[in-house]
Amino acid sequence: MADRRLAVPEIECYRFAVFCCSFKVDLSSPPDHALALFADSAMARRYGAWMWPGTYEIVDVVTGKPVCE
C-alpha cells in the first residue's frame, strides 16, 4: 500500500459479508456481490439493517452459510 499510515487488511479476519439482495425487489438479477465485509457479525447486521432494512443478507464466508437474524 502506498500510505504507510494505512494497515494492510487481513482478509481472513473479515468473515461476514453483507449483501443488499436487490434481486428481492426486482432491481437486479443474481448474483449480487458482497458490498461490505466485517470482522463481527453484529456490526454486519447493524450495517445491513441501516442500508437495506428489508432485503439484506449476511453470509459467513468461512462456512459459506447465511447468518441467522
Order of alpha helices (4+ residues) and beta strands (2+ residues): beta-beta-alpha-beta-beta
